[in-house]
């Protein structure tokens, strides 16, 4: 899947949950994700996302992505490959509203 998201896809800091679109490089399919939460750790922004079609499923799996680049039109995200970094960021996302397993 592409790691670029359109900045104009309703990503408004005033909204609790916003929607971003990701494009699968192999199929060209666009997949909508709901941004559940945002955190900043050591100067890097991370987002917790879930596919919008699964937003009402209490058992749905979410993903943590980190901002790795920005342009005027796109924000580039990537998955976290380092286990220590993932564990530290996942701990930040744990809350009363949801639990992040790591």
Secondary structure, 3 states (H helix, E strand, C coil): CCCEEECCCCCCCCCCCEEEEEECCCCCCEEEEEEEEEEEECCEEEEEEEEHHHCCCCCCCCEEEEEEEECCCEEEEEECCCHHHHHHHHHHHCCCCCCCCC
